[in-house]
Amino acid sequence: MATKTHEQISGVPFSPADSATLGATAVLQVAERLYAMEPEWVVFFREVLGVDGIVRRAFAAPESLIRFECSPQYARIREMLDDLRTRQRERPAERETQRVVTVRMPRSLHETLKAEAEEMRVSINTLCISKLLKMLDEGERRELSTPRMAAETGEKSRTEADL
């Protein structure tokens, strides 16, 4: 049995813009489910708008990302992020105290981070925090798997060997 096309079912021609709208709607639905869980704004940002977030995965091509960023779905995601940030400001007692870290880096690395942040339309600080969180998450996953793998092979983990 042949699969019917969108045009055959609805009588309306299907265009690439329709595909983008469907993708934008799907991304918004995921963001709304996460938003309903009332995460910290940083978690919401990382999972939705971050470097490896659903938006970047769904709209990998720069042109499609730019189109999405002009959509009402993107505007709604930004509203949700703003709301989470406002809520967090209103509950300062529950929030962890922020600290400042100064990082010295080569000018070329700074320029690369600056360009990436501008492309993503976020601050360098936000970009760096997102990247640090990603590295910490990956590091924790590695740490969780290292002792089990070491136990299976009879090797000591790096922390045990250092003691």
C-alpha positions in Angstrom: 0.0 0.0 0.0 1.4 3.4 -1.0 1.9 6.1 1.6 -0.2 9.2 1.0 1.5 12.5 0.8 0.5 15.5 2.9 -0.9 17.1 -0.2 -3.0 14.0 -1.0 -4.4 13.9 2.6 -5.1 17.6 3.1 -5.3 18.9 -0.4 -2.8 21.6 0.6 0.7 21.6 -1.0 3.5 20.8 1.4 6.5 23.2 1.5 9.8 23.1 3.4 8.4 25.9 5.6 5.8 23.4 6.8 8.6 21.1 7.8 10.3 23.9 9.8 7.0 24.7 11.5 6.5 21.1 12.5 10.1 21.0 13.9 9.6 24.3 15.7 6.3 23.0 17.2 8.0 19.8 18.3 10.9 21.7 20.0 8.4 23.9 21.7 6.5 20.9 23.1 9.7 19.4 24.6 10.5 22.8 26.1 7.1 23.2 27.6 7.3 19.7 29.2 10.6 20.6 30.7 9.3 24.1 31.8 6.4 22.4 33.6 8.9 20.5 35.8 10.1 24.0 37.0 13.9 23.3 36.6 16.5 25.9 37.4 16.9 28.3 34.5 20.5 27.0 33.8 19.1 23.4 33.3 16.4 24.7 31.0 18.9 26.7 29.0 21.3 23.9 28.7 18.7 21.3 27.6 16.8 23.6 25.3 19.0 26.4 24.0 22.5 25.2 25.0 25.3 24.0 22.7 23.9 20.5 22.7 20.3 21.4 23.4 17.3 20.3 21.4 17.2 23.5 19.4 20.7 23.1 18.1 20.1 19.4 17.3 16.8 20.2 15.5 18.1 23.2 13.6 21.7 22.3 12.9 22.0 24.4 9.8 22.7 28.1 10.5 19.9 29.2 8.1 17.3 27.0 9.8 18.4 28.1 13.2 18.1 31.8 12.2 14.6 31.1 10.8 13.6 29.3 14.1 14.9 32.2 16.2 12.4 34.5 14.3 9.5 32.2 15.1 6.8 32.5 17.7 7.9 29.2 19.1 11.3 30.6 19.9 9.8 33.7 21.4 7.7 31.4 23.7 10.9 29.5 24.7 12.6 32.8 25.6 9.6 33.8 27.6 9.8 30.5 29.6 13.5 31.1 30.2 12.9 34.6 31.3 10.2 33.4 33.7 12.4 30.8 35.2 15.2 33.4 35.7 12.7 35.8 37.4 11.4 33.1 39.6 14.9 32.2 40.7 15.7 35.9 41.5 12.5 36.0 43.6 13.7 33.0 45.7 17.2 34.1 46.6 17.3 32.0 49.8 17.0 28.8 47.8 19.7 29.8 45.3 23.3 29.0 45.6 25.6 32.0 46.1 27.4 32.9 42.9 31.2 33.2 42.7 33.4 35.0 40.2 36.3 33.1 38.5 38.9 34.9 36.4 40.3 32.8 33.6 43.4 33.7 31.7 43.4 32.5 28.1 45.1 33.1 24.8 43.5 35.9 22.8 42.7 33.4 20.0 40.6 31.3 22.4 38.8 34.4 23.7 38.0 35.5 20.1 36.7 32.0 19.3 34.4 32.0 22.3 33.3 35.5 21.6 32.4 34.6 18.0 30.5 31.5 19.1 28.6 33.4 21.8 27.6 36.1 19.2 26.5 33.5 16.8 24.3 31.9 19.5 23.2 35.3 20.7 24.3 34.7 24.3 26.9 36.2 26.5 30.4 34.7 26.7 29.6 34.0 30.4 26.5 32.0 29.5 28.4 30.1 26.8 31.2 29.3 29.2 28.9 28.2 31.9 27.0 25.9 29.4 30.3 24.4 28.3 31.5 23.9 31.9 28.3 22.2 32.8 28.6 19.9 29.8 32.1 19.0 30.8 31.1 18.3 34.4 28.2 16.1 33.2 30.5 14.1 31.0 33.1 13.9 33.7 30.5 12.5 36.2 29.4 9.9 33.6 33.0 8.8 33.1 33.6 8.7 36.9 30.6 6.5 37.4 31.7 4.1 34.7 35.4 4.0 35.7 35.2 2.1 39.0 32.9 -0.5 37.6 35.1 -1.0 34.5 38.2 -1.1 36.7 36.6 -3.7 39.0 35.8 -5.8 36.0 39.3 -5.7 34.7 41.0 -5.9 38.1 42.6 -2.5 37.7 42.6 0.3 40.3 40.9 3.5 39.4 43.1 6.6 39.1 42.0 7.9 42.5 42.8 4.6 44.2 46.2 4.4 42.6 47.0 8.0 43.7 46.3 7.2 47.4 
